[in-house]
Amino acid sequence: MKKLLSILLSVLICLSLLVGCTRENAEPPKTSLDPNTIYYADIEIADHGTITVQLDQEAAPLTVENFVKLSQSGFYNGLTFHRIIEGFMMQGGDPKANGTGDAETTIPGEFLVNNHPNNLSHTRGTISMARGKTYDSASCQFFIVHKDYPSLDGLYAAFGRVINGIEIVDAICEAAEPINNNGLIAREDQPVITSITIRTQPK
């Protein structure tokens, strides 16, 4: 009996190792994005200006595809940054403007603890997806990191970096006056996303 249990345990260990290797070496998920194209997002914020983000489909292909599709559909137009914490991040894209809204669809979490390698660190200017407690719960809410926050690495799907307009992130975060400890901004004071325009160029 002990020998049989030992054999079964060995088989299970081998299978788990094979699964791990398969995930690590698996092909990137197929998306509608052109792999030979660089995608940019111009996030226009009323009374502040435009933040330009270079999206990284190699690090998080499904996340970038989701963000591009929502942006191109006009989903984000008129939404806000509802949660802002100086020295941490500014979070927006919630249709309910309070942290509870979504786009009625979710995407897989493309980060290390969810078995997806993602080499982007949450340094100043990184754009990343907000999510709930479960790993695959990200939908439409995203955040832009104000100051380096590496403790988020491997836990959230970073998918690009600010390449122009980081001073706008500074201004918004430094002027924020949250009404609770979670960084919620009063509805009338939430910076408004006028539009998010997607631009491309060949690699």
Residue pairs with C-beta under 8 A, 6 or more apart in sequence:
20 115
23 115
24 115
24 117
28 58
28 61
29 61
29 62
29 108
31 57
31 61
31 62
31 64
31 65
32 65
32 69
33 39
33 57
33 61
33 64
33 65
33 68
34 200
35 57
36 202
36 203
37 200
37 201
37 202
37 203
38 54
38 55
38 200
38 201
38 202
38 203
39 54
39 55
39 57
39 64
39 68
39 198
39 199
39 200
40 52
40 53
40 54
40 55
40 163
40 198
40 199
40 200
40 201
41 52
41 53
41 55
41 67
41 68
41 71
41 127
41 160
41 196
41 197
41 198
41 199
42 50
42 51
42 52
42 195
42 196
42 197
42 198
42 199
43 50
43 51
43 52
43 53
43 165
43 193
43 196
44 50
44 193
44 194
44 195
44 196
44 197
45 51
45 81
45 168
45 172
45 191
45 192
45 193
45 194
46 191
46 192
46 193
46 194
47 191
47 192
48 168
48 171
48 172
48 191
49 165
49 168
50 164
50 165
50 168
51 144
51 162
51 164
51 165
51 166
51 168
51 169
52 162
52 163
52 164
52 165
53 127
53 144
53 160
53 161
53 162
53 163
54 160
54 161
54 163
55 64
55 67
55 68
55 127
55 159
55 160
56 64
56 120
56 158
56 159
56 160
56 161
57 64
57 65
57 159
59 110
59 118
59 119
59 120
59 158
59 159
60 110
60 116
60 118
60 120
60 129
60 157
60 158
60 159
61 110
62 107
62 108
62 110
63 107
63 110
63 129
63 138
63 157
63 159
64 159
64 160
66 105
66 107
66 138
66 140
67 142
67 159
68 198
70 76
70 93
70 103
70 140
71 196
71 197
71 198
72 198
74 195
75 103
75 140
76 92
76 93
76 140
76 193
76 195
76 196
77 193
77 194
77 195
77 196
78 192
78 193
78 194
79 92
79 93
79 94
79 95
79 97
79 192
79 193
80 92
80 94
80 97
80 187
80 190
80 191
80 192
80 193
81 90
81 91
81 92
81 172
81 185
81 190
81 191
81 193
82 91
82 92
82 94
82 97
82 98
82 99
82 184
82 185
82 187
82 190
83 90
83 91
83 92
83 99
83 143
83 178
83 182
83 183
83 184
83 185
84 90
84 91
84 172
84 173
84 176
84 178
84 183
84 185
84 191
85 146
85 173
85 176
85 178
85 183
86 146
86 173
86 174
86 176
87 146
87 147
87 173
88 145
88 146
88 147
88 149
88 173
88 183
89 143
89 144
89 145
89 146
89 149
89 173
90 143
90 144
90 146
90 169
90 172
90 173
90 176
90 191
91 99
91 130
91 141
91 142
91 143
91 183
92 141
92 142
92 143
92 191
92 193
93 130
93 140
93 141
93 142
93 193
94 100
94 101
94 102
94 140
94 141
95 101
95 102
95 103
95 140
97 187
97 190
98 184
99 141
99 182
99 184
101 140
101 141
102 139
102 140
102 141
103 139
103 140
104 139
105 139
106 136
106 137
106 138
106 139
107 129
107 136
107 138
107 139
108 114
108 116
108 135
108 136
109 116
109 129
109 131
109 135
109 136
109 137
109 138
109 156
109 157
110 116
110 118
110 157
110 159
111 118
111 135
111 154
111 155
111 156
111 157
111 158
112 118
112 153
112 154
112 155
113 135
113 154
113 155
114 135
114 136
116 157
118 154
118 157
118 158
120 126
120 128
120 158
120 159
120 160
120 161
121 148
121 150
121 153
121 158
122 128
122 145
122 148
122 149
122 150
122 151
122 152
122 153
122 156
122 158
123 145
123 148
123 149
123 150
124 145
124 146
124 147
124 148
124 166
125 144
125 145
125 161
125 162
125 166
125 169
126 144
126 145
126 158
126 160
126 161
126 162
127 142
127 143
127 144
127 145
127 158
127 159
127 160
127 161
127 162
128 142
128 143
128 144
128 145
128 152
128 156
128 157
128 158
128 159
129 138
129 141
129 142
129 143
129 156
129 157
129 159
130 138
130 141
130 142
130 143
130 156
131 137
131 138
131 141
131 156
131 157
138 157
144 162
144 169
145 152
146 169
146 170
146 173
152 158
162 169
172 191
176 183
176 185
177 185
177 186
177 189
178 184
178 185
179 185
179 186
